[in-house]
Amino acid sequence: MSYTVKLVVGLIGTALLCVFVGGLSQSISSGFAGFMGGLPFMLIAIFICAMAVYDFWDECVRKK
């Protein structure tokens, strides 16, 4: 794949993943579980999004 295609597809995929996981985390925290009940999932979601962004940078942006 060309560099531009990898960059665009990787950015779209990473953004969709982070939006989905962030929305799920917000939904859990504002629902029945409350903020303190949803806090562990929120921390895990932030960590997962950070790993996804790093993987996007490592695979698509950084020149090897």
C-alpha positions as CSV (number, residue, x, y, z in Angstrom):
1,M,0.0,0.0,0.0
2,S,1.2,3.5,-0.6
3,Y,2.1,5.8,2.2
4,T,-0.9,8.1,1.7
5,V,-3.4,5.2,1.7
6,K,-1.9,3.7,4.9
7,L,-2.1,7.2,6.5
8,V,-5.7,7.9,5.6
9,V,-7.1,4.4,6.4
10,G,-5.1,4.2,9.6
11,L,-6.3,7.6,10.8
12,I,-9.9,6.7,10.0
13,G,-9.7,3.4,11.8
14,T,-7.9,4.8,14.9
15,A,-10.4,7.7,15.1
16,L,-13.4,5.3,14.9
17,L,-11.9,3.0,17.5
18,C,-11.3,5.9,19.9
19,V,-14.7,7.5,19.3
20,F,-16.4,4.1,20.0
21,V,-14.5,3.3,23.1
22,G,-14.8,6.9,24.4
23,G,-18.6,6.9,23.8
24,L,-18.9,3.5,25.5
25,S,-16.9,4.8,28.5
26,Q,-19.0,8.0,28.7
27,S,-22.2,5.9,28.5
28,I,-21.1,3.6,31.3
29,S,-20.0,6.5,33.5
30,S,-23.2,8.6,33.0
31,G,-25.5,5.6,33.4
32,F,-26.3,3.3,36.3
33,A,-22.7,2.7,37.3
34,G,-22.0,6.4,38.0
35,F,-18.7,8.1,37.8
36,M,-16.9,6.0,40.4
37,G,-18.3,2.8,39.0
38,G,-17.2,3.7,35.5
39,L,-13.8,5.0,36.5
40,P,-11.9,1.7,36.1
41,F,-13.4,1.3,32.6
42,M,-12.6,4.9,31.8
43,L,-9.0,4.4,32.7
44,I,-8.7,1.3,30.7
45,A,-10.4,3.0,27.7
46,I,-7.9,5.9,27.9
47,F,-5.0,3.4,28.0
48,I,-6.4,1.5,25.0
49,C,-6.8,4.7,23.0
50,A,-3.3,5.7,23.8
51,M,-2.0,2.3,22.6
52,A,-4.0,2.6,19.4
53,V,-2.7,6.1,18.7
54,Y,0.9,4.9,19.3
55,D,0.4,1.9,17.0
56,F,-1.0,4.2,14.3
57,W,2.0,6.5,14.7
58,D,4.4,3.5,14.6
59,E,2.9,1.8,11.6
60,C,1.7,4.6,9.4
61,V,3.5,7.9,10.3
62,R,7.0,7.0,11.3
63,K,9.4,6.3,8.4
64,K,11.3,3.0,9.0
